[in-house]
Amino acid sequence: MAKQDGEKKTKQAAPTSASKVAVAAGPQSVTGIGIAALVVGIVAFLSGLLPIWGLIVAAAAIVLSIIALKKSAANKPFGIAGIILGAVAALTNLIVTAFWVIAIVATVATGGAAIQATKVATDVLSAQDAAAKAEMDAKKDFAKGETARFGTFDVKVNSVDTNYQSTDGYSQPDTGNKYVLVNVTVTNPGPDSVSVSDYDLQLSADGVSNTNAYLSVNSPFSGGTLAKGASLTGNLVYSVPTTASKLLLTYDTTVFTTKPYKLEKLTYTLAL
């Protein structure tokens, strides 16, 4: 009996084959995806200034970095670095892309304004050319009693005194000359204001033009700027040869067209 009890104690003290033995885990290694995340993060950082493309690479770097962190703890430095680089690249790219969009919109807007300005300038030149062409083709010589269209204003002769005598008591015409007093009304028929002076209207005596005589008269025509429909009436005095037989009130102006370029002097006449 004593022998059997000793055998039982021996069996209880000996370890069984089923006993578990703890084994220490070895260190984890960096995976390829961790390195890839870091590389893509660096590429994303360097591509941050490239609109759209930099944003795509940055997103890829962030995604790879997150996957790398989940795969292995050893990837932590690479994953964190990839996320930081990707985030910086994404932020930079968003700012750059925003500036590009603003620049493109501004360029388009400026281009549209430039096109509109060019169109306006072209329309203005076309209108100017049309007006100049119409003036070139318009009637230039008017008979006695007609209301003459002198370019941009109308002239009507109300009366003519071919032997005007000065009333100041001392003004006399040069030897062989006489004074001619012409009462005129000038009207602006157009939509734009028109400036007219007494020097614009000359008197042609047998083909020789004469400017106003410096003579004091009642109600002189001094000219001015006329609004649409406005009129001025006054007296003009000229000194002409006593032998002059053909008297014409004249007006000279110059007009031009741009297409084709043409410069032309125009002379209007109104018989007295």
MOQUIWO-V93098 format. One record per pair of residues at least 12 apart in sequence whose C-alpha atoms are under 8 Angstrom apart, sorted by sequence separation. I is the first residue (numbers start at 1). J is the second residue. D is the distance in whole Angstrom. If there is no record, write none. Layout:
# MOQUIWO-V93098
i & j & d
I & J & D
I & J & D
This chain:
# MOQUIWO-V93098
i & j & d
145 & 157 & 7
199 & 211 & 7
221 & 233 & 6
222 & 234 & 7
253 & 265 & 6
254 & 266 & 6
44 & 57 & 5
45 & 58 & 7
65 & 78 & 7
66 & 79 & 6
199 & 212 & 7
221 & 234 & 4
252 & 265 & 7
253 & 266 & 5
43 & 57 & 7
44 & 58 & 5
65 & 79 & 4
164 & 178 & 7
165 & 179 & 7
198 & 212 & 7
220 & 234 & 5
221 & 235 & 5
252 & 266 & 6
253 & 267 & 7
64 & 79 & 8
65 & 80 & 7
163 & 178 & 6
164 & 179 & 5
219 & 234 & 5
220 & 235 & 5
221 & 236 & 6
252 & 267 & 5
41 & 57 & 8
135 & 151 & 6
162 & 178 & 8
163 & 179 & 6
164 & 180 & 6
219 & 235 & 6
220 & 236 & 6
251 & 267 & 6
252 & 268 & 6
40 & 57 & 7
41 & 58 & 7
44 & 61 & 7
65 & 82 & 5
66 & 83 & 8
162 & 179 & 7
163 & 180 & 6
164 & 181 & 6
218 & 235 & 7
250 & 267 & 7
251 & 268 & 5
40 & 58 & 8
64 & 82 & 8
65 & 83 & 6
162 & 180 & 4
163 & 181 & 8
217 & 235 & 7
250 & 268 & 5
251 & 269 & 7
161 & 180 & 6
162 & 181 & 6
250 & 269 & 4
40 & 60 & 7
41 & 61 & 5
62 & 82 & 6
160 & 180 & 7
161 & 181 & 5
249 & 269 & 6
250 & 270 & 6
40 & 61 & 5
41 & 62 & 7
61 & 82 & 6
62 & 83 & 5
160 & 181 & 6
161 & 182 & 6
248 & 269 & 6
249 & 270 & 5
61 & 83 & 7
160 & 182 & 5
215 & 237 & 7
248 & 270 & 5
249 & 271 & 6
38 & 61 & 7
159 & 182 & 6
160 & 183 & 6
198 & 221 & 6
214 & 237 & 8
248 & 271 & 5
249 & 272 & 7
37 & 61 & 6
61 & 85 & 8
62 & 86 & 5
158 & 182 & 8
159 & 183 & 5
198 & 222 & 6
212 & 236 & 7
213 & 237 & 6
247 & 271 & 6
248 & 272 & 6
37 & 62 & 8
61 & 86 & 5
62 & 87 & 7
157 & 182 & 7
158 & 183 & 5
159 & 184 & 7
197 & 222 & 6
198 & 223 & 6
212 & 237 & 6
213 & 238 & 5
246 & 271 & 8
247 & 272 & 6
60 & 86 & 8
157 & 183 & 6
158 & 184 & 6
197 & 223 & 4
212 & 238 & 5
213 & 239 & 6
37 & 64 & 5
38 & 65 & 7
58 & 85 & 8
59 & 86 & 7
157 & 184 & 5
158 & 185 & 7
196 & 223 & 5
197 & 224 & 6
211 & 238 & 7
212 & 239 & 7
36 & 64 & 7
37 & 65 & 5
58 & 86 & 4
156 & 184 & 6
157 & 185 & 7
195 & 223 & 8
196 & 224 & 5
210 & 238 & 7
57 & 86 & 8
58 & 87 & 7
155 & 184 & 7
156 & 185 & 5
195 & 224 & 6
196 & 225 & 6
210 & 239 & 7
34 & 64 & 8
155 & 185 & 6
156 & 186 & 7
195 & 225 & 4
196 & 226 & 8
210 & 240 & 7
33 & 64 & 7
34 & 65 & 7
37 & 68 & 7
58 & 89 & 6
59 & 90 & 7
155 & 186 & 5
194 & 225 & 5
195 & 226 & 6
33 & 65 & 8
58 & 90 & 5
154 & 186 & 6
155 & 187 & 7
193 & 225 & 7
194 & 226 & 5
153 & 186 & 7
154 & 187 & 5
193 & 226 & 5
194 & 227 & 7
33 & 67 & 8
34 & 68 & 5
55 & 89 & 7
153 & 187 & 6
154 & 188 & 6
193 & 227 & 4
33 & 68 & 6
34 & 69 & 8
54 & 89 & 7
55 & 90 & 5
153 & 188 & 5
154 & 189 & 7
192 & 227 & 7
193 & 228 & 6
203 & 238 & 7
205 & 240 & 6
54 & 90 & 7
152 & 188 & 7
153 & 189 & 6
191 & 227 & 8
192 & 228 & 6
205 & 241 & 8
31 & 68 & 8
152 & 189 & 8
153 & 190 & 8
184 & 221 & 8
191 & 228 & 5
55 & 93 & 6
152 & 190 & 7
188 & 226 & 6
190 & 228 & 6
198 & 236 & 7
206 & 244 & 6
54 & 93 & 6
55 & 94 & 7
187 & 226 & 8
188 & 227 & 7
189 & 228 & 6
190 & 229 & 7
205 & 244 & 6
206 & 245 & 6
207 & 246 & 8
31 & 71 & 8
35 & 75 & 8
38 & 78 & 5
41 & 81 & 7
42 & 82 & 7
45 & 85 & 6
188 & 228 & 6
189 & 229 & 5
205 & 245 & 7
206 & 246 & 5
31 & 72 & 7
34 & 75 & 5
37 & 78 & 7
38 & 79 & 7
41 & 82 & 5
44 & 85 & 7
45 & 86 & 6
48 & 89 & 5
52 & 93 & 7
153 & 194 & 7
188 & 229 & 5
189 & 230 & 8
205 & 246 & 6
206 & 247 & 6
30 & 72 & 7
34 & 76 & 8
37 & 79 & 6
40 & 82 & 7
41 & 83 & 7
44 & 86 & 6
47 & 89 & 7
48 & 90 & 7
51 & 93 & 6
152 & 194 & 7
187 & 229 & 6
188 & 230 & 6
204 & 246 & 8
205 & 247 & 5
29 & 72 & 8
31 & 74 & 8
35 & 78 & 6
38 & 81 & 6
39 & 82 & 8
41 & 84 & 8
42 & 85 & 6
45 & 88 & 7
46 & 89 & 8
49 & 92 & 7
50 & 93 & 7
51 & 94 & 8
187 & 230 & 6
188 & 231 & 7
204 & 247 & 6
205 & 248 & 7
28 & 72 & 7
30 & 74 & 5
31 & 75 & 7
34 & 78 & 6
38 & 82 & 5
41 & 85 & 5
42 & 86 & 8
45 & 89 & 5
48 & 92 & 6
49 & 93 & 6
171 & 215 & 7
187 & 231 & 4
203 & 247 & 7
204 & 248 & 5
28 & 73 & 7
29 & 74 & 6
30 & 75 & 5
34 & 79 & 6
37 & 82 & 5
41 & 86 & 5
44 & 89 & 6
48 & 93 & 5
51 & 96 & 6
52 & 97 & 7
186 & 231 & 5
187 & 232 & 7
203 & 248 & 6
204 & 249 & 6
28 & 74 & 6
44 & 90 & 8
50 & 96 & 8
51 & 97 & 5
185 & 231 & 7
186 & 232 & 5
203 & 249 & 5
204 & 250 & 7
49 & 96 & 6
185 & 232 & 6
186 & 233 & 6
202 & 249 & 6
203 & 250 & 6
168 & 216 & 7
185 & 233 & 4
201 & 249 & 7
202 & 250 & 5
51 & 100 & 8
166 & 215 & 8
184 & 233 & 6
185 & 234 & 7
201 & 250 & 6
202 & 251 & 6
166 & 216 & 8
167 & 217 & 8
183 & 233 & 7
184 & 234 & 6
201 & 251 & 5
166 & 217 & 8
183 & 234 & 6
184 & 235 & 6
200 & 251 & 6
183 & 235 & 4
184 & 236 & 8
200 & 252 & 7
182 & 235 & 6
183 & 236 & 6
181 & 235 & 7
182 & 236 & 5
181 & 236 & 6
182 & 237 & 6
181 & 237 & 4
180 & 237 & 6
181 & 238 & 7
179 & 237 & 7
180 & 238 & 5
179 & 238 & 6
180 & 239 & 6
179 & 239 & 5
180 & 240 & 7
178 & 239 & 6
179 & 240 & 6
177 & 239 & 6
178 & 240 & 6
177 & 240 & 5
178 & 241 & 6
177 & 241 & 4
178 & 242 & 5
174 & 239 & 8
176 & 241 & 6
177 & 242 & 5
173 & 239 & 7
176 & 242 & 6
150 & 251 & 7
151 & 253 & 8
160 & 272 & 7
157 & 272 & 8
151 & 268 & 8
150 & 268 & 6
136 & 255 & 8
135 & 255 & 8
148 & 269 & 8
148 & 270 & 7
132 & 255 & 6
132 & 256 & 6
133 & 257 & 7
146 & 270 & 8
132 & 257 & 6
140 & 266 & 8
142 & 268 & 8
144 & 270 & 6
145 & 271 & 8
129 & 256 & 7
140 & 267 & 7
141 & 268 & 6
142 & 269 & 6
143 & 270 & 6
144 & 271 & 5
145 & 272 & 8
129 & 257 & 5
136 & 264 & 8
140 & 268 & 5
141 & 269 & 5
142 & 270 & 5
143 & 271 & 5
144 & 272 & 5
128 & 257 & 7
129 & 258 & 6
140 & 269 & 6
141 & 270 & 6
142 & 271 & 6
143 & 272 & 8
129 & 259 & 7
136 & 266 & 7
125 & 258 & 7
